[in-house]
């Protein structure tokens, strides 16, 4: 710089750009509308952030692949915006999809559930939820890593897939990210996309969201389409948003909810669905009756302390707390094997149906038995010792049948989780919803009967705890987040979102701790604008 040049830093003109670590969909949309940056620039920034921490640095392995068509799509959506056309609140917003949610093969991405067995497979069309995102103007940025086959291959560490490798938690090096929507939660936590779509059969949205300090909604089975989603169980699978805030999750849920003739479960949803963003009321807990099923509370001391503090905050926000509000069938629920029986048999039937609908599979797999054999034949990629060699659940599922025991288990699930469980407890205590730590026994009853849950950040494990050894991931470590879950009866998402939002706005726990330094991407919009 010469003496006559201004000392004003050029970065100053970027002072008001949103920080992509926390940027909300509203923040991004405002910048796009005001022409501060474009969707093309936004995609470039996210691609760079993914490269920094996914493939370089700590190698979090949150993303399996990025979309080679994303920049082209972004440019088209930028052009639409210039012509004063905006499709929805998601217009030009980049999101990730879990790699069990189908996207058009010709776009350039795979849909594999993390397995080499489906690499190059040709799906007939977008998944129902992917199609809704596209129609809304969202940009599908890429596919997120997951616990392979939705954590239903066998006893394998959460966050591992053959294609994606071992994903790890951004809050402590090599920490367990939980699963199976591991990559989605990691990506949302550190701003690798504006949000993500995950799936849950039992805990696969709620658990990784809890451990990654983000918000996750597991909708009622039938609120969002599972068409084109690699399945575990048609009775329990659900697709839902994973985001940094309740507001962002509500935006995405409003887009992806709705009927799909390709998924008969969606025909059971109410005729009119609400706009879930209208539930974002900071006073939503006033007058609500919230129950605490203490018999399902976990035994982690730090979590219990934070949960009891959360209860007091919810009281301050105007709710009546019924504590305890235990399930009348709590012991029977905990000891039941019916859910496992249903999932085991459904997996073979539903997966074989999905495979039969593919247009082409280069590996030649046609059914679950073929996949088991594929893994044996390609053990160097799929059955890697000492931690990743198991596929016992697949073998058990292959041996299952839809017999009388299976149909009895289906009935038991409905009774245990619903009429004799959640619904019975809500009725007994005249409750609007239930709350528990997200890592407690919260997902199982809702999974059995297909009921909704939303998890919101609640706190972090203390700094003075001793980290466990990495085998290969660290199960216990300082600073690992945990969440609180709000759950209730079928199609009660609007109420649950309101309660979760009120709690989130009052506490803002997510903002109290960042990921460890190496896991935080450095690239921001200022680094790509105009370049």
Protein Blocks (a to p, Z undefined) as FASTA:
>chain_A
ZZkbcfbdfklmmmmpccfklocfklmmmmmmnomacfklmmmmmmmmmmmmmmgmnono
lafbdcfklmmmmmmmmmmmmnopafblmnoiacdddfkbccdfknopaceehpaklgoi
acfbdcfklmmmmmnopacfbdcdddehhipnbccdehiafklopaddfkbghiaebjfk
lmmmmmmmnopafbdcdddfbhplmmmmmmnopacddddehjaccehiacfblklgccdd
ddfbfklmmmmmmmmgccdfklmklmmpcfbdcdfklmmcfklmgopacdddfklpcfbf
klmmmmmmmmmmmmmnopacddddddfklmmmmmpcklmmmmmmmmmmmmmmmmmmpmbd
fkopabfklmmmmmmmmmmmmmccfklmccklmmmmmmpccdfklmmmmmmmmmmmmmmm
mmmmmmmnopabdcddfklcfklmmmmnopacddddfbdcdfkbccddddfbcfbdghia
cdddddddehilmmmmmmmmmmmmmnommmmpccdfklpcfbdfklmgoZZ
